[in-house]
Amino acid sequence: MIPLDSPQPEYPVPARDSIPDNNEDQPVAGKSVQSESASYGLPSLIFGAGGISTLYSSQDDLESFIPFRTVRLALRYGINSFDTSPYYGASEIILGQILQALKDDYPRSSYTLITKCGRYGPTRSEFDYSPTTVRRSIERSLKRLGTTYLDTVYMHDVEFVATPVWPKPNDGNHALVLTDENLAKQWGLGKGDEDKVHGEGDQKVLDAVAELRKLQEEGVIKTVGISGYPLPTLLRLSLLVLHKTGKPLDNVLSYSHYDMQNTTFAAFFPEFTQRAKVARVLTAGPFSMGLLTNSPPDWHPAPQTLKELVKRVIESDKVKSWAGGLPNIALGNSFRREGPIMGQGAKQVPTLVGFSNMQHVHESVAVWREICALPEESERRKAVEGGVKRIFEDEGWMDKSWPCGPEEWRE
């Protein structure tokens, strides 16, 4: 990670005539992802720029042509929204350099930039939600990204700063909080708790959101939101902001809760949009931060029992016989809308997908086209998805979230 006061590394883009631009760099003919933009004002796929950082890529790859060619290919496909964060190492710097190099083909008005603030490293001591740091962080992000405004800014991973209001342990099926009154109270979601500030952490979140809104009034930020993992905490804070300030959040970003192993985002979706009045609720992590791939990152927070189960899923006959394996199946599942969000489809709820290379972009668009543009051809895919979900169900892991929050994190 790169602390606010430290020297900033440089990733200069090579001369354009030295960067390959061949068949691999061209989009496959078909429906443009951008054509699916609707009331959210975003494409169905959002470029997760955490993929162009050492969280998911090697330093050698970051210093190669790969990031430039990946961003350029995404834009050519119509993927014109980028999500990054100071927490993602040099992601903002690399992305900003690339977009500046492409400005003649893709001016700033042709894409949206989403970033975050408040988290600057892997430990609790590296969170800072103070208004002064929020403003300094935004100023640095503007400079890194080469822009005068940001389309969206989230307070990053709010569960590590907000007052820890939840049962212990806090893992399991978080959707039960919506039907179990006692459990709702333990998560701070009981009736009458909507405007309750439970402690210093909650106030820090409110103060940070207030500073973002000042920047919004100044025209520096267009929309303001929060992001994090535990859906009950995201909902509690969304309600708190609404009832304490009289104004709802513009955005909430949830991750790893609309995938092959966990679909509870669908149950919470109407709670955010109707109860907390949030304008845009987005989902990220179709691969659950790499868990549902052939090589999950070492730092992944899922319990070892779940990691071992995923290995067994990968080795199952249905998955091994499917071209692209579990990642391909998981991606298709994430583009399909079920439950309370059924019928709204990709036109309403964009999916944030991390891209590290051009192959990821090509494959993601191909799967998106299969699911969203040609749904009648995906019956076999649905059967395979169902088989994978049954494995998670049989082992008691379907719709289960892992422990989260400060007590579960390294100091």
PEVENMO-V892870 format. One record per residue. RES is the residue in one small letter. SS is DSSP state (2 for helix, 1 for strand, 0 for the rest). PSI is psi in whole degrees, 0 to 359 (* if undefined). OMEGA is omega as a letter, one per 40 degrees, with the letter a starting at -180 (* if undefined). Layout:
BEGIN
res->(RES	RES)
ss->(SS	SS)
psi->(PSI	PSI)
omega->(OMEGA	OMEGA)
END
This chain:
BEGIN
res->(m	i	p	l	d	s	p	q	p	e	y	p	v	p	a	r	d	s	i	p	d	n	n	e	d	q	p	v	a	g	k	s	v	q	s	e	s	a	s	y	g	l	p	s	l	i	f	g	a	g	g	i	s	t	l	y	s	s	q	d	d	l	e	s	f	i	p	f	r	t	v	r	l	a	l	r	y	g	i	n	s	f	d	t	s	p	y	y	g	a	s	e	i	i	l	g	q	i	l	q	a	l	k	d	d	y	p	r	s	s	y	t	l	i	t	k	c	g	r	y	g	p	t	r	s	e	f	d	y	s	p	t	t	v	r	r	s	i	e	r	s	l	k	r	l	g	t	t	y	l	d	t	v	y	m	h	d	v	e	f	v	a	t	p	v	w	p	k	p	n	d	g	n	h	a	l	v	l	t	d	e	n	l	a	k	q	w	g	l	g	k	g	d	e	d	k	v	h	g	e	g	d	q	k	v	l	d	a	v	a	e	l	r	k	l	q	e	e	g	v	i	k	t	v	g	i	s	g	y	p	l	p	t	l	l	r	l	s	l	l	v	l	h	k	t	g	k	p	l	d	n	v	l	s	y	s	h	y	d	m	q	n	t	t	f	a	a	f	f	p	e	f	t	q	r	a	k	v	a	r	v	l	t	a	g	p	f	s	m	g	l	l	t	n	s	p	p	d	w	h	p	a	p	q	t	l	k	e	l	v	k	r	v	i	e	s	d	k	v	k	s	w	a	g	g	l	p	n	i	a	l	g	n	s	f	r	r	e	g	p	i	m	g	q	g	a	k	q	v	p	t	l	v	g	f	s	n	m	q	h	v	h	e	s	v	a	v	w	r	e	i	c	a	l	p	e	e	s	e	r	r	k	a	v	e	g	g	v	k	r	i	f	e	d	e	g	w	m	d	k	s	w	p	c	g	p	e	e	w	r	e)
ss->(0	0	0	0	0	0	0	0	0	0	0	0	0	0	0	2	2	2	0	0	0	0	2	2	2	0	0	0	0	0	0	0	2	2	2	2	0	0	0	0	0	0	0	0	1	1	1	1	2	2	2	0	0	0	0	0	0	0	2	2	2	2	0	0	0	2	2	2	2	2	2	2	2	2	2	2	2	0	0	0	1	1	1	0	0	0	0	0	0	0	2	2	2	2	2	2	2	2	2	2	2	0	0	0	0	0	0	2	2	2	0	1	1	1	1	1	1	0	1	0	0	0	0	2	2	2	1	0	0	0	2	2	2	2	2	2	2	2	2	2	2	2	2	2	2	0	0	0	0	1	1	1	1	1	1	0	0	2	2	2	0	0	0	0	0	0	0	0	0	0	0	1	0	2	2	2	2	2	0	0	2	2	2	2	2	2	0	0	0	0	0	0	0	0	0	0	0	0	0	2	2	2	2	2	2	2	2	2	2	2	2	2	2	2	2	2	2	0	0	0	1	1	1	1	1	1	1	1	0	0	2	2	2	2	2	2	2	2	2	2	2	2	2	2	2	0	0	0	0	0	1	1	1	1	1	0	0	0	0	0	0	0	0	0	2	2	2	2	2	2	2	2	2	2	2	0	0	0	0	1	1	1	1	1	0	0	0	0	0	0	0	0	0	0	0	0	0	0	0	0	0	0	0	2	2	2	2	2	2	2	2	2	2	2	0	0	2	2	2	2	0	0	0	0	2	2	2	2	2	2	2	2	2	2	2	0	0	0	2	2	2	0	0	0	2	2	2	2	0	0	1	1	1	1	0	0	0	2	2	2	2	2	2	2	2	2	2	2	2	2	2	2	2	0	2	2	2	0	2	2	2	2	2	2	2	2	2	2	2	2	2	2	2	2	0	0	0	0	0	0	1	0	0	0	0	2	2	2	0	0	0)
psi->(160	103	155	322	2	158	143	128	161	142	70	139	132	165	138	323	352	352	126	145	80	201	324	336	0	140	143	136	140	189	133	137	322	333	348	1	139	224	334	341	25	155	165	327	130	135	110	104	4	338	336	62	171	358	325	352	156	160	322	318	320	331	5	191	349	310	316	311	327	313	316	318	318	315	321	331	349	6	94	33	132	132	124	190	150	332	338	44	238	13	311	318	311	313	316	317	319	313	326	321	337	9	334	325	326	88	164	327	350	357	162	145	127	128	186	171	167	336	127	13	178	349	164	327	347	17	139	106	11	144	321	315	323	312	316	322	317	319	320	319	319	315	316	318	356	44	163	354	158	137	323	140	130	145	123	128	63	338	339	351	318	154	129	86	100	162	164	120	163	21	188	196	103	342	341	338	339	347	344	109	319	319	322	318	322	331	4	22	21	163	132	354	2	327	18	121	112	349	189	323	317	319	325	319	314	318	322	316	320	320	320	322	329	316	329	317	330	355	8	327	139	316	154	142	187	156	159	184	304	116	320	323	318	319	316	316	327	318	321	314	316	312	335	331	346	8	129	161	150	324	148	133	121	147	155	29	17	76	192	331	339	120	19	346	321	321	326	340	308	336	319	313	327	314	316	357	24	132	319	123	118	155	143	162	54	338	10	56	35	354	319	44	176	346	77	145	149	329	1	135	357	147	153	326	322	321	319	323	320	321	319	322	315	325	358	152	316	320	318	332	356	127	124	347	204	319	319	318	316	321	315	318	322	336	347	136	129	168	221	339	8	139	336	326	193	343	338	320	97	155	127	121	132	128	126	340	174	326	320	319	310	312	320	317	321	316	317	316	321	317	311	328	331	60	336	346	12	18	319	321	318	321	319	317	315	321	320	315	326	326	315	321	314	330	5	22	357	131	23	133	149	165	149	160	177	320	337	4	157	139	*)
omega->(a	a	a	a	a	i	a	i	i	i	a	i	i	i	a	a	i	a	a	i	a	a	a	a	a	i	i	a	i	a	i	i	a	a	a	i	a	a	i	a	a	i	a	i	i	a	i	a	i	i	i	i	a	i	a	a	i	i	i	i	a	a	a	i	a	a	a	a	i	i	a	i	i	i	i	i	a	i	a	i	a	i	a	a	i	i	a	i	a	a	a	a	a	a	a	i	a	a	i	i	a	a	i	i	a	i	a	a	a	a	i	i	i	i	a	i	i	i	a	i	a	a	a	a	a	i	i	a	a	a	a	a	i	a	i	i	i	i	i	i	i	a	a	a	i	a	i	i	i	a	i	i	i	i	a	i	a	a	a	a	a	i	a	i	i	i	i	e	a	i	i	a	a	i	i	i	a	a	a	a	i	i	i	i	a	i	a	a	i	i	a	a	a	a	a	i	a	a	a	a	i	a	i	i	i	a	i	i	i	i	i	i	i	i	i	i	i	i	a	a	i	a	a	i	i	i	i	a	a	a	i	i	i	i	i	a	i	i	i	i	a	a	i	a	a	a	a	i	i	a	i	i	i	i	i	i	i	a	a	a	a	a	a	i	a	a	a	a	a	i	i	a	a	a	a	i	i	a	a	i	a	i	a	i	i	i	a	i	i	i	a	i	a	a	i	i	a	a	a	a	a	i	a	i	i	i	i	i	i	i	i	i	a	a	i	a	a	a	a	a	a	i	a	i	a	i	i	i	a	a	i	i	a	i	a	a	a	i	a	i	i	i	i	i	a	i	a	a	i	i	i	a	i	i	i	a	a	i	i	a	i	a	a	i	i	i	i	i	i	a	a	a	a	a	a	a	a	a	i	i	i	i	i	i	a	i	i	a	i	i	i	i	a	a	i	a	a	i	i	i	i	a	a	i	a	a	a	a	i	i	*)
END
